[in-house]
Amino acid sequence: MKLVIVLLFIGIPFSIFSQEYSVSKIADSLKIKADAVLRIDYNELKIYSPKEAVIKHKYAITILSDEGRTHASYSKIYDKFDKLNKVVAKLYDSTGKLLKTVKKKDMQDIAYIDQISLIGDARVVRFDFAWKSFPYTVEFEDEVEINGIFELPEWVPVDDDRYAVEKSSFKVFVPKDYILHYKLLKNTKPPVEQYKDDNKSYEWVLNNYCAYENEPLSPENIDLVPGVLLAPSDFEIDGYKGNMDSWKNLGQFKWQLYKGRDVLPANVKSDIHKLTDTITNVNKKVEMLYEYLQQNTHYISIQMGIGGWQPFDAIYVAKNKYGDCKALSNYMVSLFKEVGILAKQAVIRAGVGEKGLIPEFPYNFTNHAVMFIINEKDTTWLECTSQFESPGFMGSFTGDRDALMFDSTGGYIVHTPVYKAADNIQKRIIKASLSVDGTLNADINATYTGISQERKFNMLHYANKEQKEKELNAELHLPTYRVESSEYKEHRGKIPSIDEHLKITADNYANITAKRMFVVPNLIEREDRLDTSKKRKFDIVLHNSFTDIDSVEISIPIGYVVESSPKDVDIKNKFGSYSYKVQFESNTIKLSRKLTLYAGTYSPEAFNEFASFHDTMFKADRCKMVFVKKEN
């Protein structure tokens, strides 16, 4: 079979493709809004068997400006499963003249460090011509031999905003009886399919695709542009065989990698029974075992061989007191199993703003492992890599998305907790005073819950002293201020919260003239305007719902009366609601402000309404009260 496919490829070497890279040949329409133009992009994937495949890639990018230089460098990760056979890089000037050729042996080839892994066997080849005479063109060609087709390359030729495509193609060759799964991205046409002898090919082509400009609150690039995601049917990697025709089948493969790795050492069994045997409440047992995990292990990523998908066993974690997300989740499931609590493994696409798995398209799009406990009336999810997180809280990193749960029966799509506006609250009570020179002194008592407490949580647990000071001094929407003192108290739970107490001083907060004093009652939270000068092209995406509540009291110097005061505002629409009310009594400004926004995806046609909503908030948040000094 392999010989037949090789013969099929003979006669179409990459060298036949035109290499005319003069910038003058680029259509004017492709230069509009573009920092870089993809001139040619030839992608070929040859699947020989469930274990063997070869990827060939040749592409050239013309860099039009300094902002486009991010597209000019080459970086390719490889390991025992992906052998990088060759790399050739070429540099051309604006006329298309070849200036330099560099081969793999002259490029940087170093151990791949991904910021989280302590040890790994992956390496990365990197190269950058570091050319600064714009415009210029870089061309790269490489070949990767795959040993195990668990993950197949995607084709998304429009790499980013302000990036145009002159010509890109993606051709996949498979044995005639092999099932290839693919997912078409936005406005992508079905492939051209051809048969020859015992082989089948699929081809996608994209020509003359103009650059787009990113818009605030828009979808991710992959949701906006043409492309194709691929998944195998039968596959084999490192001796493990599987099938990706369904989530159930993929889950069965995952289970193979975990099976038999849940055996605990005797000392750990003894420890957890002493902790939990006298406790009858299941939720209390869950909390105690989660604390046991946090106190006795820590997160370290070690990616060796198939370790990117297979966890270290429970005995290894117990002995060494560390593991990656898979190992720690597996260990946690083992602890629950020992005390008779039903727990399940799950893999997920983690990251703020990530949408998770695509239910109708089974493929390995996960980068993280978590777990959950099924109670009679409730489900408790656990993030096992954090030594500080509350039990049951997933937050913006893994919340509200589809994940793959798997056990001995296979895989099933499950959804992680959704956090509503009532869960994500920022509530501030501010009592302040103004001196005769306009200096503001304020006590701020705030409570943050759910996703709204994540920023404070990260500051408390992961920031150094300098970073904490920087965060505190950039938090409030005041021109200048000093944080005199700060205190925090955390409350664990499925919806965790953090209490904050700040004392601040802001010089010249009030603008004082001979007779008048100008004061902005809203001290802290202020919404921004949105640009409506251009017609909106893309959907509006709000990832999280939240509620902000501010109660402000500002006492002012004696002897002033109100000359003008902001009008009350009360708005409700499909995006949320906003209310703003100011009163003046007993020499004190009293402001109540509440903003609620709902997560969702809204059409481009709704943008003007959304911008108008923000404009109303922008004006109200910055409204001034004017006071005049009483005559003696």
VENHURA-V546726 format. One line per field, one symbol per residue. ss: DSSP state (A for helix, B for strand, O for the rest). phi: phi as a letter, one per 20 degrees, with the letter a starting at -180 (. if undefined). psi: psi as a letter, one per 40 degrees, with the letter a starting at -180 (. if undefined). A space follows every 10 residues. Layout:
# VENHURA-V546726
ss->???
phi->???
psi->???
This chain:
# VENHURA-V546726
ss->OAAAAAAAAO OOOAAAOOOO OOAAAOOAAA AOOOOBBBBB BBBBBBBOOO OBBBBBBBBB BBBOOAAAAA AOOBBBBBBO OBBBBBBBBB BBOOOOOBBB BBBAAAOBBB BOOOOOBBBB OOBBBBBOOO OOOOOBBBBB BBBBBBBOOO OOOOBOOOOO OOBBBBBBBB BBBBBOOOOO BBBBOOOOOO OBBBBBOOBB BBBBBBBBBO OOOOOOOOOO AAAOOOOBBB BOOBBBBOOB BBBOOOAAAA AAAAAAAAOO OOOOOAAAAA AAAAAAOOOO OAAAAAAAAA AAAAAAOBBO BBBOAAAAOO OOOAAAAAAA OBBOAAAAAA AAAAAAAAOO OOBBBBBBOO OOOOOBOOOO OOOOOOOBBB BBBBOOOOBB BBOOOOOOOO OOOOAAAAOO OBBBBBBOOB BBBBBOOOOO OOOOBBBBBB BBBBOOOOOB BBBBBBBBBA AAAAAAAAAA AAOOAAAAAA AAAAAOOOOO OBBBBBBBBB BOOOOOBBBB BBBBBBOOOO BBOOOBBBBB OOOOOOOOOO OOOOOOOOOB BBOOOBBBBB BBBBBOOOOB BBBBOOOOBB BBBOOBBBBB BBBBBOOBBB BBBBBBBOOB BBOAAAAAAA AAAAAAAAAA AOOBBBBBBO OO
phi->.ffffgffef ocffffffce dgffeffgfe efmdebcffc bddcddeeag ddbcddbcbc ceeebffeff eeedbcebbf eceefbbccc dcefenffda ccdgfddfcc feddmcefcb dfccdcabfl eceeebcdcc cbbcdedodg cdfeccfefa flcdcebbbc ccdcggeeed ebceeglefg fedccbldcc ccbccccldf fddfcfmeff gfedcfrbdd bfefbbblne dbbdfbffff fffgfgfdgn ddeeffffgf fffffdfeee fffffgffff ffffedbbeb ecdclfffcd effffffffe mbreffffff ffffffgfdn dfccebdbee pfnfenfdge cfaeddcbcc bbddefdbcd eceeedecff fnddmffcfl afcdebbfep dbfcdfgdde ffedddccdc cccdefenfd dcdddccdcl ffefffgfff dceegfffff ffecfeecgb acefbbccbd cfqfdfbcec ccdcccflfe eddfddcdce fefceceded fdfdffddfe ddfceacdcc ccccedgfod cfebbfffcb ccbfeqbbcb bcccblmcfc dccbcccdfr dcfgfeffff ffgffffgff fdfdeddcff ff
psi->ddddddddeh efideeiifh ehdeehidde eheheihhdi ghhhhhhdie dhihhhhhih hhhdiddedd eeihhhhiae ehhhdihhii hiadeehhdi hhideeihhi hhhfeehdii eiihhiihef iegiiihihi hihhhhghfd hiiihgdgdi ifhihdhiih hhhiidehhh hihhahfhii ihhihhbfii iihihhifhi iihiiifiii ddeeiiihii iichihhfeh iaifdidddd ddddddddhe eehiiddddd dddddedehd hddddddddd dddddeiihh hhghbeeeeh iiidddddde fiiadddddd ddddddddef hhiiiiiihi iheieaihde ghigfieiha iihhideihh ihheeheeii hehdaedeif ihihiiaeea iihihiihhi dedghhhhhh hiihieeehh hihhhihhib deeddddddd deiidddddd ddeedigidi ihhdiiiihi hiidgiihhh hihihhifdi hhaddihhhh dhdchhiiii hedihhdiih hhdiiihhhh hhhhhiiiei ihdiiiiihh hhaedaihih hhihiffhhh hhhhhhihii hiiddedddd dddddddddd deiihhiihi i.
